[in-house]
Structure formats: structure tokens, C-alpha cells
Amino acid sequence: MKIRFTLVIILFVFVAMSYAQNRATIIKLGYFSPGVTDGGFIVGAQWMREIDENLDMGVSLDWFNKNFTDQRLVAEFNKYDAYGTTNELRAKTNLNSFPLMYTMNINFPLERGVNLYATGSLGLDLLIINYRNYQNPVNDELKGAVGFSWQIGAGIVYRLGRRSDLMGEISYHNAEPSWQYTVDNHVFERSYDMSGIMIRAGIKFYY
């Protein structure tokens, strides 16, 4: 119920944004280090409405992709069926994460053309997982998972021109989507700790 309610709120805000005045789009690139795997490249966008000079509200969507071996799953497989090399193959994973968030930025002017801001977000982490079939590890399987997520952070904005800003931001993202499957009456839970630090830079366009 929490996931459905959050998704409805995000979609409502997104639709409302399409009719809002004083809108802006932010394109962000950076580095994300989730708990489930090594860090890597993340790209995203925000669609924001300026409520006033100190408050922006809107929605954001990011994309993070990583190939890795799920060592926590390897340990679980080894307890059930101790074939180390095969279990390493069974735990190979390609993960695509799409955090969809409702976002609020509060601005703190420093001097002409420079602002600090605090940001907070609530939403969903949507995962598309390409994993190995347990009985036949050379075959791939596709699965989706959804989990509640939140994010907090801070950044700095520098005015480039009349309709553009340069931004830098550091934030903490929290989410752990999961799903379960059964092998020979043994239930395995695949959980993905997507909590970690994001460091990003971006450009904000006003229209």
C-alpha cells in the first residue's frame, strides 16, 4: 500500500508539473556507491517548479547500471549447496536501478549568483535484474523489484546565465528492494542494498 500510494503521488506531481509555470529541468551526472556493489556512473534528470525564490518542488528519475557477483547470495547458496565456483556463476547479476522520486529543494542565497540548497526526496526504487538460473547458471532470467526509498542532500548553485545554472550536489540515498524465489522447497530472498552516497554535478535550464 505504501508503494502504491507513493507512486500515485509522484505521478500526480509529474502531471501537475507539465502545466506549471516557472519550470526548470536539471540534468545530472555523477558517481553512486550503493551497498550491494561497487560504485559507478549514475545519470538522472529532475523536472522542477519554482514555488518562489527559495523553494523548488518536482520529480526526479535516475539510472544506475552495474554488473557484479552478489557475494551475499554466494554465501547463502554455499549453505544450501556447497559448489563454490558454480555458485559464483549463479550469483552473477546485471542490475538496472531507476529511482523515481518526489523532490523538494530549499535554497539559501549566499551572494549574487550563488546559492546553497538542501534537498529531500521520497519515492520508489525500481529495479530490473538480469540474473542466472539456479539449475542452469549459463541461462539468464529477468526480474523486477520495487522498494520504498528516500534521499537527503545538499548542494551549491552558480548562475551561468539568465536561464541556466551550474550545480554540484552530495546526497545519501536509502532503499532496499527485494524479491523471493524457491528452489527445491528452499526459499531464497534476493535483496539489493541500494543505500549509499551520490556525488553529482548538473546543469539547470529554466523555461
N, C-alpha and C positions, 0 to 999 in steps of 0.2 A: 504493500500500500504506500509506503514512504517513497519508493522508487517511482511508482506511477504518478503520485502527487507532484514530486519534484519535476518529472518530465513534462507534465501539463503546465506547470508554472513557467518553465523555461520556454516551451513552445509559445505560450501566451505572450511572454515578453518579446520573443523574436518577432512575432506577428505585429505587435504594437510598435516595435522599432521601425518596421517598414513604412509606417505612416507618421513617424515622429519628425519634428523639426530639430534643427541644430544637431545633426547626426555626425558621426565620425566612424571610420574604420581603422583598426590598428592591425598591422601585420607584424608578427613577432617571430624571431628565430633565436635558438639558444641551445642550452645543454640541460638535460634532465637525468637525474640519478635515482631511479626507483630502487626499492629494497630487493625486488625479485631478480634483478640482473644488473650488469654493469651499465654505467651511464651512456648516453648517446644523444644524438641530434633530435630536437623537437621543433616543430613548426606549428604556428597557430594564427588565429585571427579573432578579433573582437569587433562586435558591432555595438556601438555605444550611442547614447543620447545624453547631451549635456542638460542636466536639470537646471543648474546655474553655474557660476564660475568656479564653485568649489565641489560640485558633486556630479559624477557621471554614473549612469546605470545602463546595463545592457546584457548581452550574452556573448559567450566565447566558445570556440571549438578548436581543439589542438589535435595533433597527430604525432605519435611516437611509435617507432618500429624497431624491433630487436630480435635477432636470432641468438638463442642461448640454450644451455643444458640446465634444466631445473634440478639443482642438487638436492633440494629438499625432497623432491619426488623420487630421486635416485635412492635416497636413504630409506624412504617408505617402501619402495619396490624391493630393496635388499632384505628388509624384514620379512616380506611376504614370499619372495622368490629370489634367492641369492645368486644371480647371474650378473656380476658387476658390469662387464663390457656391454652385454645386451641391454641392461637397464640404463646405461648411459645413452644408448641409442634410443631407447623407449622414451627418455625424458627430453630429447631434443625438441625445441619449441620455437616457432615463429610467432611473435606477438605483435599485434597492432592495437594500440590504445587510442581511444578518441574521447577525452574528457569534454563533456558538454555541460557548461556552467552558466548560472546566473551570476553576474558580476557587478560589484559596486566599487567605484574609486572615489576617495575623498582627497581633495587637493589642498596643499598648504603652500601658498605663494612665498617665495624667498625674496626674489628681486625681479626686475623686469625681464620677462622671457624665461625665467627658471622657476619650476615648481617641484616640490616634493609631493608624493602621494602615498596613501595607504590603500591597499586593495584587499577585498574579501570576496569569496565565491562559494556558492553551493550548487551541487548538481549531481551528475551521474558520470561514472567512468565506464565507457562501452568498450569491451574487448572483443576482438576477433582473433582466435587462437588456432594456429595450424600445428597439430601435434601428431605423434606417432601412434599407430595402432598397437595395442599391447601384444596381441597374439602374433602379429606380423609387423615388426617395427619398421620395415622398409616402406610401408604404406602410410600415407598421410590421412589425417582426419581433420575436419573443420568444426569449430565450436564457437559459440558466442557466450559471453558472460557480462553481467551488468552489476555495478555496485554503487552505493551512495558515496559521494566524495565532497570534500571541502578544501578550500585553499585560502591562505593568508600571505600577504607580502607587502613590500614597499618598493618604491622606485623614485626616479627623478626624470623630469621632462624639461627639454630645452626647445624653445620655439625656433624653428627653422625659417618659417615664412608665414604669410597671412593665413594659409590653410594647411600647414604641416608642422608637426613636432617630431623631435627625436627623443626616444625613451630608452631607459635602462631599468631593469627590474630583477629583484631576487624574491622568490616566494617558496613556500612549503606546501606541497600537495599531499593530501591524505585520501587513500582509497585502498580497498582490498576485495575486488570482485572474486567470486569463486563459483564452482560447479562440481557436481559429483557424478561418478560413473562406477559401474560394478563389473568386476572380473571374477568369475568363479565364486559368486556369492560374497566376494570381498569388496567393500565399498572404499573407493579412493576419492579423496577430495582434492581437487586442483584449486588452490587459492593463489592469487597473484598479488603480492605486496607492492602496490603501485605508489606507496608513500615515499616522498623524497624531495630533494631541493631542485628547483628550477632557476637557472640564471639566463636571462633573455634580454635582447635588445630589439627595438622595433621602431616603426615609423607610423605616425598617426595622421590620417588625412581627414580634413573637415569638408562637409558638403551640405 
